[in-house]
């Protein structure tokens, strides 16, 4: 995660929380120095037992929301510094871009700054 020109006032560690397909996971904590590097893979698995038509799965994914939060461990519960929300279908299967790259392996998203992140 990059945030050019920003130094964090609080030095407590940060982590990325991810909520997708009804499941919540979080990364390991990293030092409070940009750029932040999360060197891990989060795996989400879900079986859709009653879905037969792929179109129905697409509709279901459109109604699910993928939520990402950058959280700093400031007591008592931590502060959300930035968030990103998108329907799960668009997050998992983004529209093709006019740039080169490894589709699906690297992604750029713009997180929305929270009022706590000055």
PyMOL commands that set and color helices and strands:
alter all, ss='L'
color gray80, all
select helices_A, chain A and resi 54-63+88-92
alter helices_A, ss='H'
color red, helices_A
select strands_A, chain A and resi 14-20+23-26+65-72+79-87+112-113
alter strands_A, ss='S'
color yellow, strands_A
deselect
rebuild
show_as cartoon
